[in-house]
Structure formats: structure tokens, C-alpha cells
Amino acid sequence: MDKCPICNYRIDMCQCQYEGSGHPDRVKRREVVLDHLYMFSQEQIKHIANIQKQCPISYPDEERENIRKELSDEYMSKYNIIKMVNEKDLNEVIETACKAMESLTASLWSRR
């Protein structure tokens, strides 16, 4: 099993979601890892993406925040429920969520 390139623990034991005085500051290491994704395996890149999804970052710099929003609008999944709640009525959001779950379930069953 690969190690998390940010915290250096095995991926299943990753410490990146934990912060506070009992955990080392890994901000600089995270920045370097994100700048050099080409160095890592598919498993590590998926893991880094999952960490980013769990801890989304916003920016105090207005230009960077606008770029983040632009990228989010362009590349986030069509099943982004949070965005839909802000834009549509609840019934449509629930219907879309159900379709997403059906698609996921079908995908999982097809792997058996």
C-alpha cells in the first residue's frame, strides 16, 4: 500500500484530516506535493483528491478565490448537491440525488 505523500503515513492510516497542536504543521509539504503531482501513483493522487474534497480551501486573495470558483463551476460533478440546493427547488435536488445513488449502485453491482 502506498503512503500519503503529505503526512507520510500509509493511506489507510493518513493523518491529514487531523490538525491542532498535537499534529505537525504540514502546509509547506502539502503545497510542494500539490505542485508535483506527477511524482505520485494513481492511488496517491486519488487519496490527495479525497483529502482536498474533505477540506476545501478558500482564499483571502480575491483573484485566487475567483479562479477557484471558476474552476469549481466548470469542473465539479453535475451531481454537486450543495450547488443545486442553492439554485433549484428541493424536489429537483432530491430527484437528482436519487439518480446519482441509482447510478452508483448500478456501478457497484456491475463490478461483482
N, CA, C and O of each residue as an XYZ file, in Angstrom:
448
protein
N       0.849     -1.182      0.000
C       0.000      0.000      0.000
C       0.889      1.238      0.000
O       1.913      1.292      0.681
N       0.469      2.234     -0.785
C       1.217      3.482     -0.881
C       1.063      4.321      0.379
O       0.131      4.142      1.164
N       2.000      5.236      0.545
C       1.935      6.176      1.657
C       1.367      7.506      1.171
O       1.515      7.871      0.005
N       0.722      8.215      2.077
C       0.279      9.575      1.786
C       1.530     10.441      1.662
O       2.344     10.473      2.585
N       1.699     11.144      0.540
C       2.909     11.949      0.382
C       2.929     13.195      1.276
O       3.967     13.841      1.420
N       1.795     13.526      1.868
C       1.741     14.712      2.727
C       2.148     14.375      4.158
O       3.015     15.043      4.723
N       1.538     13.352      4.751
C       1.834     13.022      6.149
C       2.811     11.864      6.300
O       3.337     11.623      7.387
N       3.055     11.141      5.193
C       3.997     10.023      5.166
C       3.498      8.780      5.907
O       4.290      7.882      6.194
N       2.214      8.710      6.219
C       1.612      7.504      6.791
C       1.022      6.680      5.645
O       0.782      7.204      4.557
N       0.788      5.377      5.896
C       0.055      4.578      4.905
C      -1.276      5.278      4.633
O      -1.831      5.928      5.518
N      -1.779      5.145      3.423
C      -3.007      5.852      3.042
C      -4.163      5.494      3.971
O      -4.954      6.369      4.325
N      -4.278      4.233      4.373
C      -5.384      3.855      5.253
C      -5.208      4.374      6.687
O      -6.127      4.270      7.499
N      -4.042      4.925      6.996
C      -3.783      5.481      8.326
C      -3.465      6.981      8.250
O      -2.895      7.541      9.186
N      -3.826      7.618      7.157
C      -3.488      9.021      6.897
C      -3.911      9.923      8.053
O      -4.983      9.753      8.633
N      -3.056     10.877      8.375
C      -3.296     11.810      9.472
C      -3.674     13.212      8.984
O      -3.842     14.119      9.799
N      -3.809     13.398      7.685
C      -4.029     14.732      7.122
C      -5.338     15.377      7.567
O      -5.447     16.603      7.592
N      -6.318     14.572      7.914
C      -7.599     15.162      8.323
C      -7.549     15.700      9.751
O      -8.463     16.403     10.184
N      -6.482     15.370     10.482
C      -6.356     15.815     11.865
C      -5.393     16.986     11.943
O      -4.305     16.943     11.370
N      -5.786     18.009     12.638
C      -4.927     19.165     12.834
C      -4.969     19.555     14.300
O      -5.690     18.947     15.092
N      -4.218     20.540     14.648
C      -4.200     21.017     16.021
C      -2.799     20.958     16.579
O      -1.855     20.594     15.879
N      -2.668     21.314     17.829
C      -1.340     21.424     18.438
C      -0.641     20.070     18.570
O       0.584     20.021     18.676
N      -1.392     18.985     18.565
C      -0.798     17.657     18.683
C      -0.309     17.090     17.365
O       0.266     16.001     17.344
N      -0.522     17.799     16.258
C      -0.135     17.321     14.940
C       0.769     18.351     14.277
O       0.557     19.553     14.435
N       1.770     17.894     13.540
C       2.690     18.845     12.903
C       2.007     19.650     11.801
O       1.050     19.193     11.175
N       2.515     20.846     11.581
C       2.023     21.703     10.509
C       2.611     21.198      9.196
O       3.830     21.189      9.021
N       1.750     20.780      8.277
C       2.208     20.207      7.004
C       1.869     21.096      5.811
O       1.826     20.623      4.676
N       1.631     22.375      6.063
C       1.202     23.280      4.999
C       2.238     23.353      3.878
O       1.887     23.236      2.704
N       3.491     23.543      4.225
C       4.527     23.660      3.187
C       4.685     22.352      2.419
O       4.836     22.362      1.197
N       4.652     21.241      3.122
C       4.774     19.944      2.451
C       3.584     19.730      1.512
O       3.760     19.255      0.390
N       2.366     20.078      1.966
C       1.174     19.939      1.126
C       1.311     20.774     -0.146
O       0.970     20.306     -1.232
N       1.803     21.997     -0.022
C       1.977     22.859     -1.188
C       2.936     22.232     -2.203
O       2.667     22.236     -3.405
N       4.061     21.693     -1.710
C       5.041     21.078     -2.608
C       4.437     19.835     -3.270
O       4.617     19.622     -4.469
N       3.726     19.020     -2.498
C       3.086     17.824     -3.057
C       2.112     18.223     -4.170
O       2.111     17.609     -5.237
N       1.295     19.230     -3.933
C       0.316     19.646     -4.939
C       0.976     20.223     -6.186
O       0.414     20.150     -7.279
N       2.162     20.795     -6.024
C       2.886     21.330     -7.178
C       3.560     20.244     -8.013
O       3.970     20.498     -9.145
N       3.677     19.025     -7.455
C       4.412     17.967     -8.147
C       3.636     16.648     -8.166
O       4.186     15.600     -7.826
N       2.388     16.697     -8.553
C       1.541     15.506     -8.585
C       2.065     14.432     -9.534
O       1.763     13.252     -9.353
N       2.833     14.815    -10.525
C       3.368     13.847    -11.498
C       4.263     12.797    -10.847
O       4.525     11.755    -11.449
N       4.735     13.052     -9.632
C       5.639     12.126     -8.951
C       4.922     10.934     -8.322
O       5.570      9.958     -7.943
N       3.601     10.998     -8.205
C       2.880     10.051     -7.362
C       2.052      9.051     -8.161
O       1.718      9.272     -9.325
N       1.730      7.936     -7.490
C       0.934      6.875     -8.107
C      -0.530      7.315     -8.225
O      -0.949      8.310     -7.634
N      -1.283      6.551     -8.997
C      -2.725      6.815     -9.134
C      -3.412      6.772     -7.771
O      -4.247      7.621     -7.463
N      -3.055      5.782     -6.962
C      -3.656      5.645     -5.635
C      -3.364      6.876     -4.778
O      -4.249      7.364     -4.074
N      -2.151      7.371     -4.831
C      -1.790      8.557     -4.052
C      -2.519      9.799     -4.563
O      -2.961     10.631     -3.771
N      -2.643      9.923     -5.873
C      -3.332     11.086     -6.442
C      -4.814     11.056     -6.070
O      -5.385     12.094     -5.735
N      -5.443      9.880     -6.123
C      -6.845      9.758     -5.694
C      -6.979     10.135     -4.227
O      -7.924     10.820     -3.833
N      -6.031      9.683     -3.430
C      -6.045      9.993     -1.991
C      -5.932     11.504     -1.764
O      -6.664     12.070     -0.951
N      -5.023     12.146     -2.477
C      -4.853     13.599     -2.345
C      -6.138     14.314     -2.748
O      -6.545     15.275     -2.094
N      -6.779     13.852     -3.821
C      -8.051     14.453     -4.252
C      -9.117     14.293     -3.168
O      -9.885     15.222     -2.919
N      -9.171     13.128     -2.521
C     -10.151     12.922     -1.448
C      -9.879     13.840     -0.261
O     -10.814     14.360      0.350
N      -8.610     14.041      0.067
C      -8.274     14.972      1.141
C      -8.757     16.372      0.784
O      -9.325     17.071      1.623
N      -8.530     16.780     -0.462
C      -8.945     18.115     -0.897
C     -10.463     18.279     -0.836
O     -10.959     19.348     -0.481
N     -11.196     17.228     -1.181
C     -12.660     17.295     -1.116
C     -13.148     17.444      0.320
O     -14.112     18.164      0.582
N     -12.483     16.766      1.246
C     -12.891     16.817      2.651
C     -12.570     18.162      3.286
O     -13.272     18.603      4.196
N     -11.531     18.804      2.819
C     -11.075     20.071      3.416
C     -10.922     21.124      2.324
O      -9.797     21.512      2.009
N     -12.019     21.594      1.741
C     -11.902     22.578      0.667
C     -11.273     23.872      1.186
O     -11.523     24.292      2.316
N     -10.470     24.480      0.353
C      -9.744     25.690      0.729
C     -10.351     26.877     -0.001
O     -10.642     26.801     -1.195
N     -10.539     27.968      0.718
C     -10.894     29.230      0.082
C      -9.705     30.165      0.279
O      -8.834     29.896      1.105
N      -9.666     31.254     -0.469
C      -8.502     32.126     -0.480
C      -8.866     33.546     -0.083
O      -9.884     34.075     -0.530
N      -8.042     34.168      0.755
C      -8.281     35.576      1.100
C      -7.972     36.488     -0.085
O      -8.531     37.579     -0.191
N      -7.085     36.044     -0.977
C      -6.746     36.788     -2.182
C      -7.925     36.672     -3.154
O      -8.267     35.571     -3.586
N      -8.533     37.784     -3.492
C      -9.752     37.780     -4.311
C      -9.531     37.133     -5.679
O     -10.403     36.414     -6.167
N      -8.388     37.376     -6.296
C      -8.123     36.801     -7.618
C      -8.054     35.271     -7.554
O      -8.631     34.586     -8.398
N      -7.352     34.742     -6.559
C      -7.275     33.287     -6.396
C      -8.650     32.695     -6.089
O      -9.007     31.644     -6.621
N      -9.409     33.358     -5.245
C     -10.743     32.855     -4.905
C     -11.635     32.837     -6.142
O     -12.416     31.902     -6.322
N     -11.535     33.841     -6.987
C     -12.316     33.871     -8.233
C     -11.896     32.738     -9.169
O     -12.742     32.132     -9.827
N     -10.598     32.450     -9.232
C     -10.116     31.330    -10.045
C     -10.659     30.021     -9.495
O     -11.104     29.162    -10.257
N     -10.625     29.863     -8.161
C     -11.151     28.639     -7.535
C     -12.624     28.460     -7.865
O     -13.056     27.360     -8.209
N     -13.393     29.533     -7.761
C     -14.832     29.461     -8.064
C     -15.060     29.108     -9.538
O     -15.933     28.302     -9.859
N     -14.280     29.709    -10.420
C     -14.405     29.428    -11.847
C     -14.116     27.949    -12.130
O     -14.860     27.299    -12.863
N     -13.045     27.427    -11.552
C     -12.700     26.020    -11.734
C     -13.766     25.108    -11.141
O     -14.121     24.087    -11.730
N     -14.263     25.477     -9.993
C     -15.306     24.687     -9.340
C     -16.565     24.630    -10.209
O     -17.151     23.565    -10.399
N     -16.968     25.779    -10.728
C     -18.163     25.817    -11.583
C     -17.972     24.981    -12.840
O     -18.907     24.330    -13.304
N     -16.770     24.997    -13.388
C     -16.527     24.293    -14.640
C     -16.307     22.793    -14.457
O     -16.722     22.004    -15.305
N     -15.660     22.390    -13.361
C     -15.222     21.004    -13.249
C     -15.925     20.171    -12.197
O     -15.733     18.955    -12.165
N     -16.722     20.764    -11.345
C     -17.405     19.957    -10.323
C     -18.479     19.097    -10.977
O     -19.057     19.469    -11.998
N     -18.732     17.956    -10.380
C     -19.688     16.984    -10.910
C     -21.071     17.596    -11.097
O     -21.472     18.505    -10.370
N     -21.784     17.082    -12.079
C     -23.155     17.553    -12.292
C     -24.066     17.147    -11.142
O     -25.193     17.631    -11.044
N     -23.587     16.263    -10.273
C     -24.366     15.853     -9.112
C     -23.944     16.609     -7.849
O     -24.124     16.108     -6.739
N     -23.392     17.794     -8.008
C     -22.976     18.608     -6.869
C     -24.223     19.120     -6.148
O     -24.789     20.147     -6.524
N     -24.640     18.408     -5.125
C     -25.902     18.671     -4.439
C     -25.911     20.026     -3.743
O     -26.931     20.714     -3.755
N     -24.811     20.416     -3.147
C     -24.766     21.693     -2.424
C     -25.044     22.850     -3.369
O     -25.824     23.747     -3.048
N     -24.409     22.829     -4.529
C     -24.625     23.888     -5.506
C     -26.074     23.889     -5.975
O     -26.674     24.950     -6.145
N     -26.635     22.704     -6.183
C     -28.008     22.610     -6.677
C     -29.010     23.129     -5.656
O     -30.006     23.748     -6.031
N     -28.763     22.888     -4.373
C     -29.682     23.367     -3.341
C     -29.783     24.879     -3.417
O     -30.854     25.447     -3.200
N     -28.678     25.528     -3.725
C     -28.682     26.981     -3.819
C     -29.386     27.491     -5.065
O     -29.836     28.636     -5.096
N     -29.488     26.649     -6.100
C     -30.014     27.109     -7.380
C     -31.412     26.581     -7.723
O     -32.108     27.189     -8.536
N     -31.833     25.471     -7.126
C     -33.073     24.833     -7.547
C     -33.945     24.504     -6.353
O     -33.533     24.639     -5.200
N     -35.142     24.076     -6.648
C     -36.019     23.706     -5.538
C     -35.644     22.331     -4.981
O     -34.990     21.538     -5.659
N     -36.048     22.063     -3.777
C     -35.635     20.865     -3.046
C     -36.063     19.575     -3.744
O     -35.310     18.602     -3.732
N     -37.250     19.540     -4.352
C     -37.709     18.319     -5.028
C     -36.770     17.919     -6.159
O     -36.467     16.739     -6.338
N     -36.319     18.897     -6.912
C     -35.408     18.603     -8.020
C     -34.059     18.105     -7.486
O     -33.441     17.219     -8.076
N     -33.618     18.671     -6.390
C     -32.358     18.248     -5.772
C     -32.470     16.802     -5.296
O     -31.561     16.000     -5.515
N     -33.568     16.475     -4.653
C     -33.776     15.110     -4.155
C     -33.815     14.123     -5.324
O     -33.221     13.047     -5.252
N     -34.512     14.491     -6.392
C     -34.602     13.627     -7.573
C     -33.211     13.391     -8.174
O     -32.882     12.262     -8.538
N     -32.414     14.418     -8.278
C     -31.062     14.280     -8.817
C     -30.200     13.423     -7.902
O     -29.424     12.597     -8.381
N     -30.325     13.608     -6.604
C     -29.562     12.797     -5.649
C     -29.936     11.325     -5.776
O     -29.065     10.458     -5.712
N     -31.208     11.039     -5.954
C     -31.658      9.658     -6.122
C     -31.083      9.049     -7.402
O     -30.665      7.891     -7.409
N     -31.064      9.820     -8.469
C     -30.485      9.335     -9.726
C     -28.998      9.043     -9.548
O     -28.487      8.048    -10.062
N     -28.312      9.910     -8.822
C     -26.881      9.696     -8.577
C     -26.666      8.423     -7.778
O     -25.743      7.662     -8.068
N     -27.501      8.177     -6.778
C     -27.383      6.962     -5.970
C     -27.695      5.722     -6.795
O     -27.027      4.698     -6.649
N     -28.704      5.801     -7.662
C     -29.028      4.678     -8.537
C     -27.857      4.361     -9.455
O     -27.521      3.195     -9.663
N     -27.241      5.394    -10.001
C     -26.097      5.209    -10.883
C     -24.931      4.579    -10.128
O     -24.269      3.679    -10.646
N     -24.679      5.043     -8.918
C     -23.610      4.486     -8.100
C     -23.891      3.028     -7.754
O     -23.000      2.184     -7.839
N     -25.117      2.736     -7.367
C     -25.497      1.369     -7.017
C     -25.328      0.437     -8.214
O     -24.787     -0.660     -8.079
N     -25.788      0.870     -9.374
C     -25.651      0.060    -10.586
C     -24.181     -0.192    -10.913
O     -23.802     -1.292    -11.316
N     -23.370      0.832    -10.734
C     -21.940      0.687    -10.985
C     -21.307     -0.315    -10.037
O     -20.494     -1.143    -10.448
N     -21.681     -0.240     -8.772
C     -21.126     -1.165     -7.780
C     -21.579     -2.597     -8.050
O     -20.779     -3.526     -7.930
N     -22.853     -2.793     -8.414
C     -23.342     -4.141     -8.707
C     -22.688     -4.723     -9.948
O     -22.481     -5.933    -10.035
N     -22.363     -3.867    -10.908
C     -21.762     -4.375    -12.150
C     -20.331     -4.857    -11.920
O     -19.790     -5.576    -12.760
N     -19.716     -4.484    -10.820
C     -18.352     -4.916    -10.506
C     -18.310     -6.306     -9.901
O     -17.244     -6.917     -9.840
N     -19.436     -6.812     -9.457
C     -19.463     -8.129     -8.801
C     -19.309     -9.245     -9.770
O     -19.311    -10.410     -9.374
